[in-house]
Amino acid sequence: PTSTSYPDDIKESIKDIPEVGMIHAPNLEKIMSLKPDLVVGTNVPFHVMLRKPLEMAGVPLYLNMINSYEDVLKSIDDFGRFAGREKEAAAKRAQIEKEYAALTQDVQKGRGPKVLIIFGSPDSFNMSTKKSFGGDLAERLGAVNIADKAENVKDSSYIPLSMEFVAKENPDIVMLITMGGSKEILEKLRANMRDNAIWHDVNAVKNNRVYQLPPSLFTVNPGTHTIDAMKIMKEYMYGEAK
């Protein structure tokens, strides 16, 4: 898919591969022109809609959803199998599991700081719950994610940002994710924190513990770079404020 948020090594490895449209608007005509043996998408409506026309063309569709660390491990197994590189995939999985164990060995579940993860898009600002990828990583690092305490959570990955709720829960740390790493969305968020008096009494803002999470590790799923994403999040949670 067309994206500006890939990690540098991924950008380099796919620089000569044709693009097939934005992730939310795949170009079916371009996809079919490439005569694929398999189409890989994620379990969202604009990819599910491809199933019928692809079936008619005899092309299988694999829908994958990565909302957790465990999903990353499963995806490594799946793609290793698809590519006929099971040994390489198994080695990568083992490396990630080893690094994960070392990174989380000193973490006590639910004993970390209170965090708020905000996902900003051109249309809205939402809070990430433990059902989202960022929320899952934060929970594994011991964070108390305030979004999980909201009344309307249920099984949602994201719920609308509520300033009254934020003021009540008073997070120690706020982490920002913006769609595509958009500077405009980020500035809108920061302007809101500057101009809305409710934010001024929130501990994260008072103590200058508001961080932007790297788009290449959080806007798009980091895949085999998941440990890098966790290291950054852990540093923001437990390291000195920057």
NUSETI-569982 format. One record per residue: y, z, x of N, C-alpha, C, O in turn. Coordinates in steps of 0.1 Angstrom, whole numbers, padded with zeros to 4 digits, always signed. Example, Ala and Ser with C-alpha at 12.3 -4.5 7.8 and 13.67 -1.06 7.14 Angstrom:
<pts>
-0057+0078+0132-0045+0078+0123-0033+0078+0132-0033+0085+0142/-0022+0071+0128-0011+0071+0137+0000+0079+0129+0011+0080+0134/
</pts>
This chain:
<pts>
-0012+0000+0008+0000+0000+0000+0013+0000+0009+0013+0005+0020/+0023-0005+0003+0036-0005+0010+0042+0009+0010+0043+0016-0001/+0045+0014+0022+0050+0028+0023+0057+0030+0037+0053+0023+0046/+0067+0038+0037+0074+0041+0049+0069+0055+0055+0075+0060+0065/+0060+0061+0048+0056+0075+0051+0044+0077+0060+0040+0088+0062/+0038+0066+0065+0026+0068+0073+0029+0074+0086+0040+0073+0092/+0019+0082+0091+0020+0087+0105+0021+0075+0115+0016+0064+0112/+0027+0077+0127+0029+0066+0136+0016+0059+0140+0016+0047+0142/+0005+0067+0142-0007+0061+0147-0013+0052+0136-0019+0042+0139/-0011+0056+0123-0016+0048+0112-0007+0035+0111-0013+0024+0109/+0006+0037+0112+0015+0025+0112+0010+0015+0122+0010+0003+0119/+0007+0019+0134+0003+0010+0145-0010+0003+0141-0011-0009+0144/-0020+0011+0136-0033+0005+0133-0033-0005+0121-0042-0013+0120/-0023-0004+0112-0023-0013+0101-0011-0023+0101-0009-0029+0091/-0004-0024+0112+0008-0032+0113+0005-0047+0110+0014-0054+0105/-0007-0052+0112-0011-0066+0110-0018-0068+0097-0023-0079+0094/-0020-0057+0089-0027-0058+0076-0018-0061+0065-0007-0055+0064/-0021-0071+0056-0012-0074+0045-0010-0062+0036-0019-0054+0033/+0003-0061+0030+0006-0051+0021+0003-0056+0007+0005-0068+0004/-0001-0047-0002-0004-0051-0016+0004-0044-0026-0001-0042-0038/+0016-0040-0023+0025-0034-0033+0026-0019-0031+0018-0013-0025/+0036-0013-0038+0038+0001-0038+0026+0008-0045+0019+0002-0053/+0024+0020-0041+0012+0027-0046+0012+0028-0061+0002+0028-0068/+0024+0029-0067+0025+0030-0082+0026+0017-0089+0028+0016-0101/+0026+0006-0081+0027-0007-0087+0019-0017-0078+0024-0026-0072/+0006-0016-0078-0003-0025-0070-0002-0039-0075-0002-0041-0087/-0001-0049-0066+0000-0063-0069-0014-0069-0070-0021-0072-0060/-0020-0070-0082-0033-0074-0084-0036-0088-0079-0046-0091-0073/-0026-0097-0081-0027-0111-0076-0029-0111-0061-0037-0118-0056/-0021-0103-0054-0022-0102-0039-0035-0096-0035-0041-0101-0025/-0039-0086-0042-0052-0079-0039-0063-0089-0040-0072-0090-0031/-0064-0097-0051-0075-0107-0053-0074-0118-0043-0084-0124-0040/-0062-0122-0038-0061-0133-0029-0067-0129-0016-0071-0138-0008/-0069-0116-0013-0075-0112+0000-0091-0111-0001-0097-0108+0009/-0096-0114-0013-0111-0115-0015-0118-0102-0010-0126-0103-0002/-0114-0090-0016-0120-0078-0011-0134-0076-0016-0138-0080-0026/-0142-0069-0007-0155-0065-0011-0155-0051-0019-0163-0048-0027/-0144-0044-0017-0142-0031-0023-0127-0028-0024-0120-0031-0014/-0123-0023-0035-0109-0018-0037-0109-0003-0037-0116+0003-0045/-0100+0003-0029-0099+0018-0029-0086+0022-0035-0076+0017-0031/-0087+0031-0045-0075+0036-0051-0076+0051-0053-0085+0057-0048/-0066+0057-0059-0066+0071-0062-0067+0073-0077-0064+0064-0085/-0071+0084-0082-0074+0086-0096-0061+0089-0104-0059+0100-0109/-0053+0078-0105-0041+0079-0113-0040+0067-0122-0047+0057-0119/-0032+0068-0133-0033+0057-0143-0031+0043-0138-0037+0034-0142/-0021+0041-0128-0018+0028-0124-0029+0022-0115-0028+0010-0111/-0038+0030-0110-0050+0025-0103-0062+0023-0113-0070+0014-0111/-0063+0033-0122-0074+0032-0132-0073+0019-0140-0083+0013-0143/-0061+0015-0142-0058+0002-0150-0064-0010-0143-0066-0020-0149/-0066-0009-0130-0072-0020-0122-0087-0022-0125-0092-0033-0122/-0093-0012-0130-0108-0012-0131-0113-0025-0139-0122-0032-0134/-0108-0027-0151-0113-0038-0159-0111-0052-0153-0121-0059-0152/-0099-0055-0148-0097-0069-0142-0106-0070-0129-0111-0081-0126/-0108-0059-0122-0116-0060-0110-0131-0062-0114-0138-0069-0107/-0135-0055-0124-0149-0056-0129-0152-0071-0133-0162-0076-0130/-0142-0077-0140-0143-0090-0144-0145-0100-0132-0151-0110-0133/-0139-0096-0121-0139-0104-0109-0151-0100-0100-0153-0107-0090/-0159-0090-0104-0170-0086-0097-0167-0078-0084-0175-0077-0075/-0155-0071-0085-0151-0063-0073-0152-0048-0077-0145-0044-0086/-0160-0040-0069-0161-0026-0072-0148-0019-0069-0140-0022-0060/-0145-0008-0077-0133+0000-0074-0137+0014-0072-0144+0021-0080/-0133+0020-0060-0136+0034-0057-0123+0042-0059-0113+0039-0052/-0123+0051-0068-0111+0060-0070-0113+0073-0064-0123+0080-0067/-0104+0077-0056-0105+0089-0048-0093+0098-0050-0081+0092-0051/-0094+0110-0052-0083+0119-0054-0084+0131-0044-0094+0138-0043/-0073+0132-0036-0073+0143-0025-0063+0153-0029-0051+0151-0027/-0068+0164-0034-0059+0175-0038-0062+0188-0030-0056+0198-0033/-0071+0187-0021-0075+0199-0014-0081+0196+0000-0084+0184+0003/-0082+0206+0008-0088+0205+0021-0103+0200+0020-0107+0191+0027/-0110+0205+0010-0124+0201+0007-0124+0186+0004-0134+0179+0008/-0114+0181-0004-0114+0167-0007-0112+0158+0005-0118+0147+0006/-0105+0163+0015-0103+0156+0028-0117+0154+0035-0120+0143+0039/-0125+0165+0035-0138+0164+0042-0147+0155+0035-0154+0147+0041/-0147+0155+0021-0155+0146+0014-0151+0131+0016-0160+0122+0017/-0138+0129+0017-0133+0115+0019-0137+0110+0033-0140+0098+0034/-0137+0119+0043-0142+0114+0056-0156+0110+0055-0160+0100+0061/-0165+0118+0048-0179+0114+0047-0180+0100+0039-0187+0092+0044/-0172+0099+0028-0173+0087+0020-0169+0074+0028-0176+0064+0028/-0157+0075+0035-0152+0064+0043-0161+0061+0055-0162+0049+0059/-0167+0071+0061-0176+0068+0072-0188+0060+0067-0193+0052+0074/-0193+0064+0055-0204+0057+0049-0200+0042+0045-0208+0033+0048/-0189+0041+0039-0184+0027+0035-0183+0018+0047-0187+0006+0047/-0178+0023+0058-0176+0015+0070-0188+0014+0079-0188+0008+0090/-0199+0021+0076-0211+0021+0084-0208+0029+0097-0214+0025+0108/-0200+0039+0097-0196+0046+0109-0198+0061+0106-0189+0070+0109/-0210+0065+0101-0213+0078+0097-0212+0088+0109-0207+0099+0107/-0217+0084+0121-0217+0094+0132-0202+0097+0136-0199+0108+0139/-0194+0087+0136-0180+0089+0140-0173+0098+0130-0165+0106+0133/-0176+0095+0117-0170+0104+0106-0175+0118+0107-0167+0127+0105/-0188+0120+0110-0194+0133+0112-0187+0141+0123-0184+0153+0122/-0184+0134+0134-0178+0140+0145-0163+0144+0142-0159+0155+0146/-0156+0136+0135-0143+0139+0131-0143+0151+0121-0134+0159+0122/-0152+0151+0112-0153+0162+0102-0156+0175+0110-0149+0185+0107/-0165+0175+0119-0168+0187+0127-0156+0192+0135-0154+0204+0136/-0148+0183+0140-0136+0187+0148-0126+0193+0139-0120+0204+0142/-0124+0188+0127-0115+0193+0117-0119+0207+0113-0111+0217+0112/-0132+0209+0110-0137+0221+0105-0136+0232+0116-0133+0244+0113/-0138+0228+0128-0136+0238+0139-0122+0242+0141-0119+0254+0142/-0112+0233+0140-0098+0236+0141-0094+0244+0129-0085+0253+0130/-0099+0241+0117-0096+0249+0105-0100+0263+0106-0092+0272+0103/-0112+0265+0111-0117+0279+0113-0108+0287+0122-0105+0299+0120/-0104+0281+0133-0095+0288+0143-0081+0291+0137-0075+0301+0139/-0077+0281+0129-0063+0283+0123-0062+0293+0112-0052+0299+0110/-0074+0296+0105-0074+0305+0094-0080+0318+0097-0081+0326+0088/-0085+0320+0109-0093+0332+0112-0085+0345+0110-0090+0356+0107/-0072+0344+0113-0063+0356+0112-0056+0357+0099-0046+0365+0097/-0059+0349+0089-0052+0348+0076-0059+0357+0066-0072+0356+0064/-0052+0365+0058-0057+0372+0047-0052+0366+0034-0040+0365+0032/-0062+0362+0026-0058+0356+0013-0049+0364+0005-0052+0376+0002/-0038+0358+0001-0028+0365-0008-0020+0376-0002-0013+0383-0009/-0021+0377+0012-0013+0387+0019-0001+0381+0026+0006+0388+0033/+0001+0368+0025+0012+0362+0032+0025+0362+0024+0026+0369+0014/+0035+0355+0028+0048+0355+0022+0047+0348+0008+0038+0339+0006/+0057+0351+0000+0059+0344-0013+0066+0330-0010+0076+0330-0004/+0059+0320-0015+0065+0306-0012+0067+0298-0025+0061+0301-0035/+0076+0289-0023+0079+0279-0034+0079+0266-0027+0086+0263-0017/+0070+0257-0032+0069+0243-0027+0075+0234-0037+0070+0233-0049/+0086+0227-0034+0093+0218-0043+0090+0204-0040+0092+0200-0028/+0086+0196-0050+0084+0182-0048+0095+0175-0055+0096+0176-0067/+0103+0167-0048+0114+0160-0054+0112+0145-0054+0108+0139-0045/+0114+0140-0066+0113+0125-0068+0127+0121-0074+0135+0129-0077/+0129+0107-0075+0142+0103-0081+0144+0108-0095+0156+0109-0099/+0133+0111-0102+0135+0115-0116+0135+0130-0119+0140+0135-0129/+0129+0138-0110+0127+0152-0113+0124+0160-0100+0121+0155-0090/+0125+0174-0102+0121+0183-0092+0110+0192-0098+0112+0197-0109/+0099+0193-0091+0088+0201-0096+0083+0211-0086+0085+0209-0074/+0076+0221-0091+0069+0231-0083+0055+0228-0081+0048+0225-0090/+0050+0228-0068+0036+0225-0065+0027+0237-0067+0030+0248-0062/+0017+0236-0075+0007+0247-0077-0004+0246-0067-0005+0236-0059/-0014+0255-0068-0025+0254-0059-0034+0242-0062-0043+0239-0054/-0032+0235-0073-0040+0223-0076-0035+0211-0069-0041+0201-0069/-0023+0212-0063-0017+0201-0055-0022+0203-0040-0027+0214-0036/-0021+0193-0032-0025+0193-0018-0018+0204-0010-0023+0212-0003/-0004+0203-0011+0004+0213-0004+0001+0227-0009+0001+0236+0000/+0000+0229-0022-0003+0242-0027-0017+0247-0022-0018+0259-0020/-0027+0238-0021-0040+0243-0017-0039+0247-0002-0045+0258+0001/-0032+0240+0006-0031+0244+0020-0023+0257+0022-0027+0266+0029/-0013+0259+0014-0005+0272+0014-0014+0283+0010-0013+0294+0017/-0022+0282+0000-0031+0293-0004-0041+0296+0007-0044+0307+0009/-0047+0285+0013-0056+0288+0024-0050+0295+0036-0057+0301+0044/-0037+0294+0037-0030+0301+0048-0025+0314+0044-0017+0321+0051/-0029+0319+0032-0026+0332+0027-0013+0334+0019-0010+0345+0015/-0007+0323+0016+0006+0324+0009+0004+0328-0006-0007+0326-0012/+0014+0334-0011+0015+0337-0025+0024+0327-0031+0036+0328-0030/+0018+0317-0038+0026+0306-0044+0031+0310-0057+0023+0312-0067/+0044+0311-0058+0050+0316-0071+0047+0307-0083+0047+0311-0094/+0045+0294-0080+0043+0284-0091+0030+0287-0098+0029+0284-0110/+0020+0294-0092+0008+0297-0098+0009+0308-0108+0000+0311-0116/+0021+0315-0108+0023+0326-0118+0030+0321-0131+0032+0329-0140/+0034+0309-0131+0042+0303-0142+0032+0303-0155+0020+0300-0154/+0038+0304-0166+0031+0305-0179+0024+0291-0182+0013+0291-0188/+0031+0280-0178+0026+0267-0183+0018+0260-0172+0017+0248-0171/+0011+0268-0163+0004+0261-0152-0008+0254-0156-0009+0242-0155/-0018+0261-0163-0031+0256-0167-0037+0249-0155-0039+0256-0144/-0041+0237-0156-0047+0229-0145-0037+0219-0138-0042+0210-0132/-0025+0222-0140-0015+0212-0135-0013+0213-0120-0013+0224-0114/-0011+0202-0113-0008+0202-0099+0007+0204-0097+0011+0210-0087/+0016+0200-0107+0030+0202-0106+0036+0206-0119+0031+0201-0130/+0045+0215-0119+0052+0219-0131+0067+0219-0129+0071+0220-0117/+0075+0217-0139+0089+0215-0137+0096+0227-0131+0092+0239-0133/+0105+0225-0122+0113+0235-0115+0121+0243-0125+0129+0237-0132/+0120+0256-0125+0128+0264-0134+0136+0274-0126+0130+0283-0119/+0149+0274-0126+0157+0283-0118+0156+0297-0123+0156+0306-0114/+0154+0299-0136+0153+0313-0140+0140+0319-0135+0139+0331-0131/+0129+0311-0134+0116+0315-0129+0118+0318-0114+0112+0328-0109/+0124+0309-0107+0126+0311-0092+0134+0324-0089+0130+0331-0080/+0144+0326-0097+0152+0338-0095+0144+0351-0098+0145+0361-0090/+0135+0350-0108+0127+0362-0111+0117+0364-0100+0114+0376-0096/+0110+0354-0095+0099+0355-0085+0105+0357-0071+0098+0363-0062/+0117+0352-0068+0124+0354-0055+0115+0351-0043+0112+0361-0036/+0112+0339-0040+0104+0335-0029+0110+0338-0016+0122+0337-0014/+0102+0341-0006+0106+0344+0008+0109+0330+0015+0117+0330+0024/+0101+0320+0011+0102+0307+0018+0102+0296+0008+0095+0297-0002/+0110+0286+0010+0110+0274+0002+0107+0262+0011+0113+0260+0021/+0097+0254+0007+0094+0242+0014+0096+0230+0006+0091+0230-0006/+0102+0220+0011+0106+0208+0003+0098+0196+0007+0096+0193+0019/+0094+0189-0003+0087+0176-0001+0095+0166-0009+0097+0168-0021/+0099+0155-0003+0106+0144-0011+0098+0131-0010+0092+0128+0000/+0098+0125-0022+0090+0112-0023+0096+0102-0013+0108+0099-0013/+0087+0097-0004+0091+0087+0006+0101+0093+0016+0106+0085+0024/+0102+0106+0017+0111+0112+0027+0125+0109+0024+0133+0109+0033/+0129+0106+0011+0142+0102+0008+0153+0112+0012+0152+0124+0008/+0163+0107+0019+0174+0116+0023+0183+0119+0011+0189+0130+0010/+0183+0110+0002+0192+0112-0010+0186+0123-0019+0193+0132-0024/+0173+0123-0020+0166+0134-0028+0168+0147-0021+0171+0157-0028/+0166+0147-0008+0167+0159+0000+0182+0165-0001+0184+0177-0003/+0191+0156+0000+0205+0161-0001+0209+0166-0015+0216+0175-0016/+0203+0160-0025+0205+0165-0039+0199+0179-0040+0206+0187-0047/+0188+0181-0034+0182+0194-0035+0190+0205-0028+0193+0215-0033/+0195+0201-0016+0203+0210-0008+0217+0213-0014+0222+0224-0014/+0222+0202-0021+0235+0204-0028+0233+0214-0039+0242+0222-0042/+0222+0213-0046+0219+0222-0057+0218+0236-0053+0223+0245-0059/+0212+0238-0041+0211+0252-0035+0225+0257-0031+0227+0269-0032/+0233+0248-0027+0247+0251-0023+0255+0255-0035+0263+0264-0034/+0254+0247-0045+0264+0248-0056+0259+0257-0068+0267+0262-0076/+0246+0259-0069+0241+0267-0080+0240+0282-0076+0232+0285-0066/+0247+0290-0082+0248+0304-0078+0235+0312-0079+0233+0321-0071/+0226+0307-0087+0213+0314-0088+0206+0313-0075+0199+0323-0071/+0207+0302-0068+0200+0301-0055+0205+0311-0045+0198+0315-0036/+0218+0315-0046+0224+0323-0035+0218+0337-0034+0219+0343-0023/+0211+0342-0044+0204+0355-0043+0189+0354-0040+0183+0364-0039/+0184+0342-0038+0170+0340-0035+0168+0343-0020+0175+0337-0011/+0158+0351-0017+0156+0355-0003+0155+0344+0007+0160+0344+0018/+0148+0333+0003+0146+0322+0012+0159+0315+0016+0161+0311+0027/+0168+0315+0006+0181+0309+0009+0190+0318+0017+0197+0314+0027/+0190+0331+0013+0198+0341+0020+0194+0342+0035+0202+0344+0044/+0181+0341+0038+0175+0342+0051+0173+0329+0059+0167+0329+0069/+0179+0318+0053+0178+0305+0059+0164+0301+0062+0160+0296+0073/+0155+0303+0052+0141+0299+0053+0137+0288+0043+0128+0290+0035/+0145+0278+0044+0143+0266+0035+0139+0254+0045+0148+0251+0054/+0128+0249+0043+0123+0239+0053+0119+0226+0046+0114+0226+0035/+0121+0215+0053+0116+0202+0048+0103+0199+0055+0102+0199+0067/+0093+0197+0047+0080+0193+0052+0079+0178+0056+0084+0170+0048/+0074+0175+0068+0074+0161+0072+0067+0151+0062+0056+0154+0058/+0075+0141+0058+0069+0131+0048+0056+0125+0053+0047+0123+0044/+0054+0123+0066+0041+0116+0070+0029+0125+0069+0018+0121+0070/+0032+0138+0066+0021+0148+0065+0020+0154+0051+0010+0160+0048/+0030+0152+0043+0030+0158+0029+0033+0149+0018+0028+0150+0007/+0042+0139+0020+0045+0129+0009+0033+0121+0006+0029+0119-0005/+0027+0116+0017+0014+0109+0016+0004+0119+0021+0007+0128+0029/-0009+0118+0017-0019+0127+0021-0022+0125+0036-0023+0114+0040/-0022+0136+0044-0024+0135+0058-0038+0131+0063-0040+0127+0074/-0048+0132+0054-0061+0128+0058-0066+0135+0070-0067+0147+0070/-0070+0128+0081-0075+0134+0093-0064+0141+0101-0067+0148+0111/-0052+0141+0096-0041+0149+0102-0038+0162+0094-0028+0168+0096/-0048+0165+0086-0046+0177+0078-0043+0190+0086-0035+0198+0082/-0050+0191+0097-0047+0203+0106-0033+0203+0111-0027+0214+0112/-0028+0192+0114-0014+0191+0118-0004+0196+0107+0005+0204+0110/-0007+0192+0095+0000+0197+0083-0001+0212+0082+0009+0219+0079/-0012+0217+0083-0014+0232+0082-0007+0240+0093-0002+0250+0091/-0007+0234+0105-0001+0241+0116+0014+0242+0114+0020+0253+0117/+0020+0232+0109+0035+0232+0106+0037+0242+0094+0047+0250+0095/+0029+0242+0084+0031+0251+0073+0029+0265+0077+0037+0274+0073/+0019+0268+0086+0017+0281+0091+0028+0286+0099+0032+0298+0099/+0034+0277+0107+0045+0281+0116+0057+0285+0107+0064+0295+0110/+0060+0278+0097+0071+0281+0088+0069+0294+0080+0078+0302+0078/+0056+0297+0077+0053+0309+0069+0053+0321+0078+0058+0332+0074/+0048+0321+0090+0046+0332+0098+0054+0333+0111+0056+0343+0117/+0059+0321+0116+0067+0320+0128+0081+0324+0125+0085+0328+0114/+0089+0324+0135+0103+0327+0134+0110+0316+0126+0107+0304+0127/+0120+0320+0118+0127+0311+0110+0135+0301+0119+0140+0306+0129/+0136+0288+0115+0143+0279+0123+0155+0274+0115+0163+0266+0120/
</pts>
